[in-house]
Amino acid sequence: MRAYEGAGARPSKGNSIAPSGTYELRKFVQQLETAGELERWRDPVSLRDVARMIESSEKAILFERVRGCHLPLLANTMASRRRWALAFDVPEDQLLDELRRRMGRLIPPVRVADGPVREVLLVGDRADLTELPAYLQHEYDGAPYISAALDVSKHPETGCYNIGVRRLMLRGPRETGIDVVSPSDLRAYYRRARELGRRFEIAFVIGAHPLDYLATQMKVETDDEFEIMGGFRGESVPLVRCQTVDLEVPADAEVVLEGYLEGDWTEVEGPFGEYTGCYGAAHFNPVFRLTGIMRRRDAIFETATIGGARLHHTDTAVITALRTELLVWESVSRAVAEPRAVYCPPAATGLHHVRISLRVRDPGDGRNAVIAALGSNAEVKLAIAVDDDIDIYDDKVVEWAIATRYQADTDTVIIGGLRTFPLDPSLPPHEGSKVTTAKLGIDATRRWDKPAHVFAIPRPPFSDAPSRSVNERQCEDLEDVVQRMAATLVDGPRFVDWLTMFPTLHQADLVRALGVLRQRGLVRMDTEGRYWPVG
């Protein structure tokens, strides 16, 4: 069971909704191809080469023929915000709003007798992991990895379903390592099964719709995490029974691995290129024993990209960024009145750095926002607050805001001794998982003790809309222009306002008329560039 970590009411639980067949990985692949987001390789490729080819591709990539393997290999499906916008069927700038909306509901699964994932059933020696296109993802990984596996398990006493995302290190045709070092529900369930002396059964779903993966990362109170997945889909998840273990899995999956974790036997698992872009150390972890495979007849084997030199373009960094943005938004929205946007750059792991855009209404809003962001998640290390005229998705604009609106001695928040997770390689030497970190907040919002115009961004005039001066012409009566401009002085116009008010007049005539007003002593300009009547 997961506790809800959102602001406001708990998600509402609805009735079952018949599955539409929309949320299948293969249908999402079709969407990607239609949108120009998929690269197909029809020529045979070697497992030795696919990691390099995946990392260099700007798109999702499908290898139709992998030498020595029975299934095609799909990668990078979740490695950009545009692909997530396609998955959610919303514009990119509405991703967070749509994620929050789908978080607000739970839809129970439905049990079905059969499904596409049961088209091929393999047990015993016929179930062979080496026939899958798992590959060595990073140079110094301990072995080839399966990295896009949704783990499905039940609490050994309550029967509550838990779903997460797990990696599996291949050790043979029917054996893998599995990482359960980090705190998780899976680790708690596994330990309880060991205490009870029971075999811990588990299934791994490979090849699911992106929304299913994201749903597993959400913390929502429920006894059945398939309800979270259903809420994200907007319809019930169809479940079928596994063939060799007492578990249920999505009937519309591509591949399912069935088996159990050894109770009292651990082996070294790792090293592995982690989400930080660095290697995680090897640890003693349980052994997964494969008892069966279910799959579609024409199944697609999906891999998740993790770590590497192009961290910003990996599945893990982008999906982590979306989850972190949700947590930060919920925290910041309780601290300030008008947050506008939150962004976690995938290049900073999608977890460690966050930017917040807000409309500052009161002194201290920027500082409150960064403190709330730093406290939203144990792994957020840097929070930057900017005004709502700054595009937080544009690195260059954010750099400019820090350069012109931030003073280190007054606008910096540094907090030490805060809980974090141990994978950050910048942490001091430590033993175990209990370690603390320091966090940095930068308030790059405008100062309150200076006029607002000091911080106005010098943009080209009419940048939001084309000039309406298509019928612009030289005036024949300069005195008429002088009088018309003089009548506007009571409102303190800027020169750009005159260009807007008089779209048919040439700029030169406005300058001439201004010269006449100045000669007659009728106009003055203040320090903000506004023109006022004299006297």
C-alpha positions in Angstrom: 0.0 0.0 0.0 1.3 3.4 -0.9 0.5 6.6 1.0 -0.9 9.5 -1.1 1.6 12.4 -1.3 -0.5 15.0 -3.2 -2.2 18.1 -2.0 -5.9 18.1 -1.5 -8.3 15.2 -1.3 -7.3 11.6 -2.0 -8.0 10.2 -5.4 -11.6 9.1 -6.1 -12.3 5.4 -6.7 -14.6 4.7 -9.5 -16.2 1.6 -11.0 -14.6 -0.7 -13.6 -14.6 0.6 -17.1 -14.3 -1.8 -20.0 -10.9 -1.8 -21.7 -10.8 -0.2 -25.1 -7.5 -1.7 -26.3 -6.0 1.8 -26.7 -3.3 1.4 -24.1 -1.0 -1.2 -25.8 2.6 -0.6 -26.5 2.3 -1.5 -30.2 -0.4 1.2 -30.7 1.8 3.7 -29.1 4.6 2.7 -31.5 2.2 3.5 -34.3 1.5 6.9 -32.8 5.3 7.6 -32.6 5.8 6.6 -36.3 2.9 8.8 -37.4 4.4 11.7 -35.5 7.8 11.2 -37.0 9.2 10.1 -33.6 10.2 6.5 -34.6 13.3 5.3 -36.4 13.0 1.8 -37.9 16.0 -0.5 -38.5 15.0 -3.3 -40.9 18.5 -4.7 -41.5 19.9 -7.3 -39.0 21.8 -5.7 -36.1 24.2 -7.2 -33.5 23.5 -7.0 -29.8 27.1 -5.6 -29.6 26.0 -2.5 -31.4 22.5 -1.6 -30.2 23.6 0.3 -27.1 25.6 2.7 -29.2 22.9 3.0 -31.8 20.2 3.7 -29.2 22.3 6.4 -27.5 23.0 8.2 -30.8 19.4 8.2 -31.9 17.2 11.3 -31.3 14.1 9.2 -31.8 12.5 6.1 -30.4 14.2 3.2 -32.3 12.9 -0.2 -33.3 15.3 -2.9 -34.4 13.1 -5.3 -36.4 15.8 -8.0 -36.7 18.3 -8.7 -33.9 20.8 -11.5 -34.6 20.3 -14.6 -32.5 17.0 -13.4 -31.0 13.4 -14.1 -31.7 11.9 -10.7 -30.9 12.4 -7.1 -32.2 13.9 -4.6 -29.8 12.3 -1.2 -29.0 14.1 1.6 -27.2 13.8 5.3 -26.3 9.9 5.3 -26.3 9.8 7.5 -23.1 12.9 9.6 -23.7 11.4 13.0 -24.6 8.6 15.3 -23.4 7.1 15.3 -26.9 6.7 11.5 -26.7 5.0 11.8 -23.3 2.7 14.5 -24.7 1.7 11.9 -27.4 1.2 9.3 -24.7 -1.1 11.6 -22.7 -2.6 13.1 -25.9 -2.1 16.7 -24.7 0.3 19.6 -25.7 3.7 19.5 -24.0 2.9 22.6 -21.8 -0.1 20.7 -20.3 1.8 17.6 -19.2 1.9 18.5 -15.5 -1.8 19.5 -15.5 -2.8 16.3 -17.2 -0.7 14.2 -14.9 -2.3 15.8 -11.8 -5.7 15.2 -13.3 -5.1 11.5 -13.9 -3.6 11.1 -10.4 -7.0 12.1 -9.0 -8.8 8.8 -9.8 -8.6 5.1 -9.2 -10.2 2.6 -11.6 -10.3 -1.1 -10.6 -9.0 -3.8 -13.0 -11.1 -6.4 -14.7 -10.3 -10.1 -14.8 -10.4 -11.8 -18.2 -10.0 -15.4 -19.2 -7.5 -14.9 -21.9 -5.5 -12.2 -23.7 -2.8 -11.5 -26.3 0.0 -12.0 -23.8 -1.0 -15.7 -23.5 -0.6 -16.5 -27.2 2.8 -18.2 -26.6 3.3 -20.1 -23.3 6.7 -21.4 -22.4 7.7 -23.4 -19.3 10.7 -25.4 -18.1 13.6 -25.6 -20.5 11.5 -23.9 -23.3 11.5 -20.7 -21.2 14.9 -19.2 -22.2 16.0 -15.7 -21.3 18.9 -15.8 -23.8 16.4 -15.7 -26.7 15.4 -12.2 -25.6 17.3 -9.2 -27.0 18.7 -8.1 -23.7 22.1 -6.4 -24.2 25.1 -4.9 -22.4 23.9 -1.4 -21.9 27.1 0.2 -20.5 30.7 -0.6 -20.9 31.3 -1.8 -17.3 27.9 -3.3 -16.5 28.2 -6.7 -14.8 26.2 -8.4 -17.7 23.4 -7.8 -20.2 20.4 -6.3 -18.5 16.6 -6.3 -18.9 15.8 -2.8 -17.9 12.1 -2.1 -18.7 10.5 -4.7 -16.5 7.4 -3.9 -14.4 7.6 -6.1 -11.3 4.3 -7.5 -10.1 4.0 -9.1 -6.7 1.6 -9.6 -3.8 2.0 -9.0 0.0 2.5 -12.5 1.4 -0.2 -11.9 4.1 -2.7 -9.3 2.7 -2.5 -10.2 -1.0 -2.2 -6.5 -1.9 -0.7 -6.0 -5.3 2.5 -4.0 -5.7 4.0 -2.8 -9.0 7.3 -1.2 -9.6 10.0 -0.9 -12.2 13.0 -3.3 -11.9 16.2 -4.3 -13.7 17.3 -7.8 -14.2 21.0 -8.9 -14.8 21.2 -12.0 -16.9 23.2 -14.9 -15.5 21.9 -17.8 -17.5 18.9 -19.0 -19.5 16.7 -19.1 -16.3 18.5 -17.0 -13.7 19.0 -13.2 -13.2 20.0 -10.9 -10.5 17.5 -8.3 -9.3 18.2 -5.0 -7.4 16.2 -4.8 -4.1 18.9 -2.8 -2.2 17.0 0.5 -2.3 14.0 0.9 0.0 10.8 -0.2 -1.7 7.5 -2.0 -1.2 9.0 -5.0 -3.1 11.9 -5.3 -0.7 9.4 -5.1 2.3 7.2 -7.8 0.7 10.2 -10.0 0.0 11.6 -9.7 3.5 8.2 -10.6 5.0 7.9 -13.7 2.8 11.3 -14.8 4.0 10.2 -14.3 7.7 7.2 -16.5 7.0 9.3 -19.1 5.2 7.4 -18.7 2.0 8.6 -18.7 -1.6 8.3 -15.2 -3.0 6.6 -15.3 -6.4 7.0 -12.5 -8.9 6.2 -11.6 -12.5 7.9 -9.1 -14.8 5.9 -7.3 -17.5 8.0 -6.2 -20.4 6.4 -4.0 -23.1 3.7 -1.8 -21.7 2.2 1.6 -22.6 4.2 4.5 -21.2 1.4 5.5 -18.9 1.6 2.1 -17.2 5.3 2.8 -16.4 4.6 6.3 -15.0 1.7 5.0 -12.9 4.0 2.7 -11.1 6.0 5.7 -9.9 3.1 7.4 -8.2 2.5 7.2 -4.5 -1.3 6.8 -4.0 -3.1 5.0 -1.2 -4.7 1.8 -2.5 -4.7 -1.9 -1.8 -4.3 -2.7 -5.5 -1.8 -0.7 -7.6 -3.5 -1.8 -10.8 -6.1 0.8 -9.8 -3.5 3.5 -10.2 -2.7 2.2 -13.6 -6.4 2.1 -14.5 -6.7 5.7 -13.4 -3.9 6.8 -15.7 -5.5 4.9 -18.6 -9.0 6.1 -17.8 -10.2 2.6 -18.0 -9.8 -0.8 -16.3 -6.6 -2.8 -16.9 -7.5 -6.3 -18.2 -5.7 -8.9 -16.1 -5.0 -12.6 -16.9 -3.6 -15.2 -14.6 0.0 -16.3 -15.0 0.7 -19.9 -15.9 3.3 -20.9 -13.3 2.8 -18.5 -10.4 -0.2 -17.2 -8.4 -0.2 -13.7 -9.9 -2.2 -11.7 -12.4 -0.7 -9.5 -15.1 -2.0 -7.1 -17.8 -3.5 -9.2 -20.7 -2.3 -6.6 -23.2 1.4 -6.8 -22.3 4.0 -7.9 -24.8 6.0 -10.3 -22.6 5.7 -11.6 -19.1 8.5 -13.4 -17.2 7.3 -15.6 -14.3 9.3 -17.0 -11.4 10.3 -16.5 -7.8 13.1 -14.9 -5.7 15.4 -17.3 -3.8 14.7 -17.0 -0.1 18.1 -17.3 1.6 20.5 -17.0 -1.3 22.1 -13.8 -2.6 24.8 -13.1 -5.2 26.6 -10.0 -6.4 24.4 -7.9 -8.8 25.9 -5.0 -10.7 27.7 -2.8 -11.3 25.3 -0.9 -13.5 25.2 2.5 -15.2 22.7 4.3 -13.0 20.2 7.2 -13.5 22.9 9.6 -12.1 25.0 9.1 -15.3 27.6 7.3 -13.1 28.0 3.6 -12.2 26.3 2.2 -9.2 28.3 -0.3 -7.1 27.7 -4.0 -7.1 25.6 -5.3 -4.2 24.5 -8.7 -2.9 21.0 -9.2 -4.1 18.5 -12.0 -4.4 18.4 -14.4 -7.3 15.4 -14.6 -9.7 14.5 -18.1 -10.9 12.5 -18.2 -14.2 9.7 -20.7 -14.3 7.8 -19.6 -17.4 7.4 -17.0 -20.1 4.1 -15.7 -21.6 4.2 -13.5 -24.7 2.4 -12.4 -27.8 3.2 -14.3 -31.0 4.7 -11.2 -32.5 5.9 -9.7 -29.2 8.0 -6.5 -29.1 10.8 -6.5 -26.5 11.2 -3.1 -24.9 14.3 -1.8 -23.2 14.6 1.4 -21.0 17.6 3.7 -21.5 19.3 4.5 -18.2 22.4 6.7 -17.6 25.0 7.3 -20.3 26.6 10.3 -21.8 23.3 11.7 -23.1 21.4 11.6 -19.8 18.9 14.2 -21.0 17.7 11.7 -23.7 17.1 8.7 -21.6 13.8 7.1 -20.6 14.7 7.1 -16.9 15.6 10.8 -16.7 12.5 12.0 -18.5 10.1 9.8 -16.6 11.8 10.7 -13.3 11.5 14.4 -14.2 7.7 14.1 -14.6 7.3 12.4 -11.3 9.6 14.9 -9.5 7.7 17.9 -11.1 4.5 16.6 -9.6 6.0 16.3 -6.1 7.6 19.7 -6.3 4.4 21.3 -7.7 2.3 19.9 -4.8 4.8 21.2 -2.3 5.3 24.7 -3.8 1.6 25.3 -4.4 1.2 25.0 -0.6 3.9 27.5 0.0 3.1 30.3 -2.5 -0.1 31.6 -4.0 0.7 31.6 -7.7 3.2 29.0 -8.9 3.1 28.9 -12.7 5.3 26.1 -13.8 7.8 23.5 -12.6 10.6 21.9 -14.6 13.2 19.3 -13.7 16.0 19.2 -16.4 16.6 15.6 -17.4 20.3 16.5 -17.9 20.4 16.8 -14.1 19.0 13.3 -13.7 15.4 14.6 -13.7 15.6 14.5 -10.0 18.4 16.7 -8.5 17.7 20.1 -10.0 14.4 21.9 -10.3 13.2 25.3 -11.6 10.1 27.0 -10.4 8.3 29.9 -12.2 5.9 32.0 -10.1 4.1 35.3 -9.9 5.6 37.0 -6.9 2.9 38.6 -4.9 4.7 39.2 -1.6 8.2 39.6 -0.4 9.7 36.2 0.4 7.7 34.3 -2.2 10.7 33.3 -4.2 12.6 32.1 -1.0 9.5 30.2 0.2 9.2 28.5 -3.2 12.8 27.2 -3.2 12.6 26.0 0.4 9.3 24.1 -0.5 10.9 22.6 -3.5 14.0 21.4 -1.6 11.8 19.7 0.9 9.5 18.1 -1.6 11.8 15.2 -2.4 14.9 13.7 -0.7 16.9 13.9 -3.8 16.2 17.5 -5.0 19.6 19.3 -4.4 19.2 22.6 -6.3 16.0 24.7 -6.6 15.9 27.9 -8.7 12.9 30.3 -8.5 12.3 32.8 -11.3 9.5 35.2 -12.2 6.7 34.2 -14.5 8.3 36.2 -17.4 11.1 33.7 -17.5 10.8 30.5 -19.7 12.0 27.8 -17.3 12.4 25.4 -20.2 15.1 27.6 -21.9 18.5 27.2 -20.3 19.8 30.5 -21.8 16.9 32.5 -20.3 17.3 31.0 -16.9 21.0 31.7 -16.9 20.2 35.4 -17.7 17.7 35.6 -14.8 20.3 34.3 -12.4 22.9 36.7 -13.8 20.6 39.8 -13.5 18.2 39.1 -10.6 20.3 37.1 -8.1 22.7 38.3 -5.4 24.6 35.5 -3.6 24.6 37.1 -0.2 20.9 37.8 0.0 19.2 35.4 -2.4 20.9 32.0 -1.4 19.4 29.3 0.7 21.8 26.5 1.9 20.5 23.8 4.2 22.7 20.9 5.4 22.1 17.6 7.1 19.0 16.6 5.1 18.1 13.0 4.3 18.9 11.7 0.8 19.6 8.5 -1.1 23.1 7.0 -1.4 23.5 6.9 -5.2 24.7 10.5 -5.5 28.5 10.1 -6.2 29.2 13.6 -4.8 28.3 12.4 -1.2 31.1 11.9 1.3 32.1 8.3 2.1 29.4 6.6 4.1 28.2 3.1 5.0 24.7 1.8 4.3 21.8 3.8 3.0 21.5 6.4 5.8 23.3 9.5 4.5 22.6 13.2 4.5 23.2 15.9 2.0 23.3 19.7 1.6 20.8 21.6 -0.6 21.0 24.9 -2.4 18.2 27.3 -3.2 18.6 30.3 -5.6 16.0 33.0 -5.5 16.3 34.7 -8.9 13.1 36.7 -8.7 13.0 40.5 -9.1 14.0 42.6 -6.1 11.2 44.4 -4.2 13.3 47.5 -3.5 13.7 48.5 -7.2 11.1 49.6 -9.7 9.7 46.9 -11.9 10.8 48.5 -15.1 14.5 47.9 -14.1 13.9 44.2 -14.7 11.8 44.4 -17.8 13.2 42.2 -20.6 14.1 44.4 -23.7 12.0 42.6 -26.3 11.5 43.8 -29.9 8.3 45.8 -30.3 5.3 43.9 -31.6 7.0 40.6 -30.9 3.7 39.1 -29.8 1.8 40.1 -32.9 2.6 41.5 -36.3 2.6 45.3 -36.7 -0.7 46.6 -38.0 1.0 49.2 -40.1 0.3 47.6 -43.5 -1.4 50.9 -44.7 1.4 53.0 -43.2 1.8 56.4 -45.1 3.4 59.8 -44.7 1.1 62.3 -43.1 0.0 65.5 -44.9 -0.9 67.5 -41.8 1.9 67.4 -39.1 -0.1 69.7 -36.8 -2.9 67.2 -36.7 -0.5 64.5 -35.5 0.9 66.9 -32.9 -2.5 67.5 -31.5 -3.5 63.9 -31.5 -0.2 62.9 -29.7 -0.7 65.7 -27.1 -4.1 64.4 -26.3 -2.6 61.1 -25.2 0.0 62.5 -22.8 -2.4 62.4 -19.8 -2.0 58.6 -19.9 1.8 58.6 -19.9 2.4 56.7 -23.2 5.7 55.2 -24.3 6.8 55.6 -27.8 5.7 52.1 -28.6 2.2 53.0 -27.5 2.1 55.8 -30.1 3.1 53.2 -32.7 0.1 51.1 -31.6 -2.3 54.0 -31.3 -1.5 55.4 -34.8 -0.8 52.3 -36.9 -1.2 54.2 -40.3 1.4 56.9 -39.4 5.0 56.5 -40.3 7.5 56.4 -37.4 9.3 59.5 -38.8 6.1 61.6 -38.5 5.7 60.6 -34.9 9.3 61.7 -34.2 8.7 65.0 -36.0 5.5 65.6 -34.0 7.4 64.7 -30.8 10.1 67.3 -31.8 7.3 70.0 -32.1 5.9 69.1 -28.7 9.3 69.4 -27.2 10.0 72.8 -28.9 6.7 74.1 -27.5 7.6 72.9 -24.0 4.5 70.7 -23.8 6.1 67.3 -23.1 8.5 65.7 -20.7 9.8 62.1 -20.4 10.3 60.3 -17.1 13.0 57.8 -16.2 10.8 54.9 -17.3 10.5 56.2 -20.9 6.9 57.5 -20.5 5.8 60.9 -21.9 3.8 63.3 -19.8 2.4 66.8 -20.3 4.4 69.6 -18.7 2.8 71.4 -15.8 
